[in-house]
Amino acid sequence: MNDNRRLGAALGIAVALIITSAPAPATARPATPQPAPQRFEFPAEARRQIPLVQAAGTIRRILDQGANQGYAGIELQDDRVVLWWKGTVPAPVRRAVDTARRTAPVQIGTAAHSLRELRAAGAQLRGSLAAGKPRIKYAVDGSRVVVDVAFMTAQVPEVGVPVEVVDQGVKVLTSRRDDWPQWKGGADQINGNSRCTTGFAVRNSEAEFILTAGHCGSNGNQIRDGVGEFIGTFTGDRDDHDIALIHTPSGADNVMYMGGLDSNVVTTVEGWDWVFPGEYLCQSGGSSARDTGGPVCGLRVEKFNTDSGDAVEARQVDGRPAVRGGDSGGPVFGPSASGNAIAKGINNYTYVGNNTILGFQDFGTATRDYGIWITD
């Protein structure tokens, strides 16, 4: 989708991208070296989940190999991982569970419906309720499909599974100062007179890129940092998943900013992992950094959308804003065992009147779309 159309539509309901005065192009690097970076300390609730995330990842890798017929979801609870399954759990998955239990407690819960059944029901609902542009999500325990519509006029049809209808409001796209090569995550990303945030430094077998939000540009746009230095060219725009790449000829570094607008607090991104319901994450968008002096944490993953957008939603548990205009494209991440960061996704949207919710695209979808991995 053309960025101007998307930006114009979003501005009709809320500020989706931060509008800036166009910076003068610049090419010179800073005359003085960057100060020694400080270290970011993850919140305790995220650090406590590290063994749970590792155990869940052990199970998820087996599921991705195809042993998932009765799979409904994987959830992180306070002190354990819960694998929700309909019917008999196959031997390969049981072996993976046994392996995961060496890292953290794992419980197998009985699901009323598999994820395949919920997705099939969701497809029927999208067709029947198309006029309301529903957002279809699933309950991680396999109990129901959740239909989120801003304006509900049609009757919900019978689809063979329980359906919960909610109205979270109209979705709005969410859109640091002077970065330099190698380009990093969490920095100002200027496209014309609008500002987003750079995401993760990634690469494929041929080149290096910055992963960002698709609505932050259109293919061929020239992307600059906060003082006008050329970062790279917008490419690979995926409107369906709202992600894109910025090709960075001068390279990209597996480091992202974690402090305020002029802070030098950074962390290393060690790799990526799947996202699990119940997981606590942080996001490092530029506008949130301006307002709060650092990342927004306490983002507890709630739902995975099963529509074509395939996005994930998390809620800020303290009732604070989860994301702000200008944060789009910024990193969503969790802690690694060493205290650095693990890439989880890219900021995309929130809701009008309910900005405690962050909608983001998970990194697993991005790597499937582009064949990318975190730059090392």
N, C-alpha and C positions, 0 to 999 in steps of 0.2 A: 504494500500500500504506500502511496506517496506520503512522505512525512508531513508535508504542508496540510494535506487533508486531515491526517490523523491529529496533528497538533491543533488545527482549527476546531475540530469536533470536541477535543478534550477541553479546550479553553472555554467552551460553551457551558461547562458544568463545574470546572475547577481548574486550577493552574496545574497543568501536567508537566510542562517543561519550564525551567526558569529562563526568562527572557533577559538577555544581557545586552549591553552595548558592545558592538563587535570590537574585539581587541585588535590592535595593530599587529600585523604579522611580525614575527621576530624569529631570528635564527640563532642568535648567540646563546651559548650555554652560560650558566652562572660563573662569575669570575672567581668566586670562592668555593671551596669544596663543601659538600653537604656535611653538617654536623653529625657526629656519631648518633645513630638512631637509638631511641629508647625502646623498651620492650612493653608490649601490651599484655595485661593480665586478664585472662578470661574469667567471667563470673563463676562462682563455685558450682552452681547447678549444671553448667555446661561441662566443667571439668569432671564432675562426678559421673557424667554419662559416657565418658570415653570408653570404658570396657563394654558398656551396653551397645554402643555404636559399632564397636569392633565385632562383637558377637553377632549382631544383626547383619553386618556385612558378610560374615561367613556363610550365613544361611542364604542371603540374597544372591550370592554368586552361584550357588547350586540352582536356585530358581531360574536364573537367567539362562541356564543350560537346557531348560525345557521341562524340568520336573515340577510343574506348577498347576496341574489340572484342578486340584481342589483348593488352591491358594486363595485366601481372602485378603490378607494384609499382615504386616509386621509392625508392632507398636512398641515404643519404649515407655514403660511405666516407671514409677519412682525407683524401684530397686530390681527390675527385671525386664527381660525382653519377652513379649508375647507373640507367638506365631499363631495366627488365626487360620484354621483349615476346615474345609468341609469334607467329611468322609475320611477314608483311611489315608494316613500320611505315608507316602511311598518310602522305600528303604533308603534311597540316596538322600532324601531330605532328613530322615531320622538320623542318619550318620552325620549330616551337617549339624544338626541340633546337638548331638552328643559332642562334637568338636567344639561348637560354640559355648557349651556349658563349662568348658575348661577356662573360659574367659569371664563369663558372667552367668547368672541364673537365667534359664530360658524355660518358659511355660508354653505348652501347646493348648490353645483354646479352641472350642468347637464353634464353627461358623455356620449360620443358617444358609448362607449363599456364598458361592465362590466369586472371586473378582470377575471372572469371565461372565458369570450370570448377571452380575451388577452392570457390567459394561454393555451387555446385550440389552438389558432393561433401559439403560441410559440412552442407547441409540434410538429405541422406540420413543422415549420421552422427548428427545430432541426433535424428532420428526413431528410428533403430535403437537408440541408446544412451540414450534419454530417461530411463530409470530411474536412470542414474548422473549425471544433470544435467551433461553434458559442457560444457566451454567450448571452442569451436572457434576456432582461429586459423589464419592462413595464413603460409607462408614467403614473404618479399618477392620471392624470385627465382623464384616459381612452381613450386618443386620438389615441394611436399608440403602436406598439411593436418596441423596439429598438434591433437591431441585431449587436453585437459587434464581429467582426472577424478580426484576424490578417492578414489573406491572403484570399481574396475573389476571387474565380474562378467561382463558379456556379451562375446562374441567380436566383434571389429571386422569389419564386413562389407566386401566388395569394393566400392569406389565409383569405380574407374577412375583413381584417382590414388594415389600413395604416402601412407600415413598413419603419423604418428609419435604414439605414446601417451606422455604424461608425467603425472606426479602431483606438482603443486606444493603440495599440501595444501589445506586448507579455506580458502575465501575469507572474509575478514572486512572489514566496512566500517570505514573510518577516520573517524572523525568530524571583537586583541591587547589590550589591556585597555580603554582609554577612547577610543573614536573619537567623532566628531561630524560633523554635516552640513557639507559634502557628504560622504556616506558613502564609504568607501574599501575596497579589497580587502586581505585579509590580517589583518583585525581579528577580535576575538572576536564570535561570533554565538551568542547565547543563546536557546534555546527551552525554556522551563520550567526544568528542572534539568539540561539537557544542553548541551554546547558544541560547536559546529563553527567553521568559519572562513569569513568572507565571501570571495567570489570576485571576479569582475570587475564593474566598473560598466558597465552596458549600457543601451541604450535601443532602442525601436522608434519608429514614427511618432507614438506617442501619449504615452508616459510613460518614466520612468527606473526602473531596477531594479538589483539585485545578482544576478548569476548565482551559483548555489551548488549543492550536492549535493541530490538529491531525498530521500535518506534522512534529511536533517537536519530534516524537518518534514512537515506535512500542510497542504493548502490551508486558509487561514484562520488559521493559527497567527500569533501576534503575536511578532515577532522583536526582540530588544533587544541592545544592546552589552554589554561586560563590566561596566559599572556601572549597567545597568538602563535606559539611555535607549532610547526606542522608535526602531527603525530602519525597520520596515515590516511588511507582511503577506505571508506565504508564499502563493505562487500558482503556477499553471501546472505543478504537480508532474508530472513524466514518470517514472514508475516503470520504464518499459522502458529508458530511457537514464540513469536515476539523476541527473537534473538538475532544477532548479526555479528560479523567480525569486522575489525579494523585492521587492515594489513599494515604492518609497521616495518618499513624497510630498514629503519635504524635499530630494530630489535625491541624486545619486551622482556621484562625481568619478573621472576616469580616472587615478587614483593608487593605488598599493598600498604597504603597509608591507613593509620588507625587513630590518629589524633584529630585535633581541630584543624581549622583552615590553614594555619601557618605552622602547624606542628610537624616535627620530623619523626614522630612515633610510627614505626613500621613493623610488619611481621612478615616472615617467610611463608609462602603457600607451598606446602609439602606435596600436595597431590589432590585428588578429588575422591568423593565417595557418594553413595546414594543417600537419599533423605528418607527419614522414617517418622511416622506420626508419633508425637510425644517427645520428639527431640528438641532440645533448646539450641537456638542458633543466634547469630548476630548479623547485622548488615552495616556496611561502611559507606553509605552514600554521602556525597559531598554536602548537600543541604543539611542533613542531620548533623554532620560534623560541625558545620557552622553554628548550628543552634545549640548543640549539646557538648561540643568539644571532643567528641569521639563516636564510636559505633553505637548503634542501638542494639542492645542485647535483650534477653528475656523473651525472645520470639519462639513460642512453642508451636511446633507444626501441628496443624489440626486436620487438614483435608487435602486430598489430591483431586483435582478436577479430572473428570473422565471425558471431557469434550475434546475437540481437536486441538485446543490450545495446550492441554496436558500440563497445566500449571499446578503449583503447590501453594497452599495458603497457611500462614502462621499468624498467631495472635500475640500481641505484646501483653504479657501476663499482669503488668502493673497498671494497665490502662493508659499508658503513655502513647503518643504517636509512634507507629511502627515504621513509618516512612514519610518522606516529604517530597514536594515537587522539586525536581532536580536530582533526586537520588536514583532515577532510572538508569539501568545498566550497571549499577554498583554491585560489589561483591556481597553475597550471602555465604556465610561460612560458619564452621564449628572448630573446636580446638583439636589439635593433634596431641598424641601422648607426650611429645617433647615440649609442648607449650606454644608451638607455632599454629598455623591455620590449615584447615582442610576445606577445599572449595566445595560448596554445596549448590550454588545457583546464582541467578542474576535478578536484581530488582526489576519489577515490571509495573505493579499497580497497587492501588488501595481502593477504598470505597468512599463516596461522598457521604459525609456525616458519620463515618465509622473508620477513621484512620488508625485504629488499633490493629487493623488487619494488613498484613503484607502479602501480596501475591507475587510469586517469583517463579522463574523457570529453572528447573533443576539441572545440574551439570550433566547428569546422565543423559538427558534428552539432547543436550548440546553435543556431547561426544558422539552420540548416535547420528545426529544430523551432519556433523562436520568431520568426524574421524580425528578429533583433536585431543590433546592432553595438556596438562599444566607444564609450562616451560620450566626447565631446570638449569 
